Amino acid sequence: MLHARDGLHGIVADADSDHRLWFPRGAARIRLAVLVPLDEDLMLRLNGIRRFHRLLTGRPVRPIPSLQALSASERQRAVLMLRAWDGAASGASRRDIAGVLFRSDFSGLSAAEWKSASERRQLARILAEARAMVGGEYLTLLREHSHGRR
């Protein structure tokens, strides 16, 4: 656990992934609750909550169903989206974000060169996808029909 100005941060390790927790009131004793939207993704959400509860209570946790598990390329794309979104949210310029994501220095490019750079267009697509994910589309990553695998 890490005590920070904005509260207490912790990680609950899982064989498939880590669960990051944030307690804005710090270590104060609280009862945890889960707020679940009653939408078309209800069963997906409930399965995730059930899995997390089993982990917290020390009971065996089954692997994520293969139809819900992200492929390596899907995970890589999600990481790029998160990194780009975090950079934009922290006020970084698109050139700076592209430099970090694509491991290249774009600061020396003229405005015309930057405007025609393929990395600029690729970053725009990544940020558009990230915006959609933050807006709720992230659940499509977990739905069985989103992968084309059955």
N, C-alpha and C positions, 0 to 999 in steps of 0.2 A: 504494500500500500504506500502511496505517495501523498503526503500532505502538501497542498498547494493553496495559493490565495483564493482560488475559486472552489475549494472543497477537497474532498478525499477521492483519490483515483486508485483503482485497483484492477487487477487482471485475474480472471478465473481461467485457468488453463484447461483445454479440452484437446483430445487427440486430433480432432479435425480443424480446430481453430481456437483462438483465444477470445474470451468475452471480456470486453472492457466496460468497467462500471464507473459511474461518477456519482458521488454523494455530495450535493452542494452544501449540505449542513455539516459536513465533516463526519466525525466518528460518533455523533449523537445517536443514541439508540432509537431506531425507528422500525416500524413494521413495513416491510416491502409490499408493494402492490403492482399489478400489471394492468394497464389500460389497453384494451384491445378493441380496435374499430370493428364493427359488425359489417363487413363488406365481403366482396367475392373472394378475398384472401384469408378469410377467417380460419379455415382448416390449416392452412400453411402457417399462420401465426400461432395457432394453438399447438401445433406439432413442435414448433420452435420453442415455445414456452415450456411444454412438457419435457423436452430434451434438456433445456437449461435447468429446470427444477430437479431433474434426476441427477444432473451433474452437481448441483449445490447440495443435495441431500446425500451424496455419496453412493447413489445407486448406479448400477451399470447403465452406460449410455450407448445406445446403438449408433452405428455409423450413419452419417447423413445418407439418405437414399440416393443411389447413383443418378437418378433422373433429376435430382435437385442439386447435386454437386457441380460446382463450376469446373470447366475444363481449364487447363493451364493458360490458354490464350484468353479465356474470359476473365480469369483472375488477373492476368497481366493488364488487360484493358481497364478493368475496374481500378487497379492500383494507379494507372496513368490518370484516370478520371479524378480520383480522389486527390492525387498530388496536384493536378492542375487546378482543381476547385479550391484547394487549400491555399495555393499560391495567389489565385485571383482574389479570394476572400481576405487575404492579408495585405492586399494592395500592390502586389508585384506586377510589373508590366508584363505584357504578353511576350515580349522579347526575352525577358528574364526567365519566365516560366518555360518557354521553348528551350532556352539554353540549359536549364536543369533537366528537363524531360529528355531532350535529344542529345545531351552532352556535347553541346557546341556553343560557340560564342557568336551571337548575332548582333552584338553591340556595334561592330564595325561596319555593318551593312548600311547602305544609304536607304532612305525611305522607299525608293522605287524597288531596290533589291529585296528589302524586307517584304514589301507588298506582294512581290511575285514569288517569294520563297514557298516551296512545298510544305515546309515545316509550319509556316504560319497558317496555311489552310488546314493542315492536319490538327494543329492545336485548336483551331476554331471548331472542328468537328468533335474533338475530345471534350471541349468545354460545353458544347451544345448537348452532348450525351450526358455529361455530368449534371448540367442544369435539369435535364429531364429526370435523372435518377434522384436527385435531391427533391424534386417535385413529387416523388412517389412512385416513379417508374422502376425503382430498384427491385420491387417485388417481381418484376418480369424475369429477373435473374434466377429466381427460385422456383418459378412455375415450371412444371414438367414440360408443357408444350413449347416453352421458349427455346429449348435447346435443339429441337429437331431430332432428338434421340428418344427412342421409346423402348 
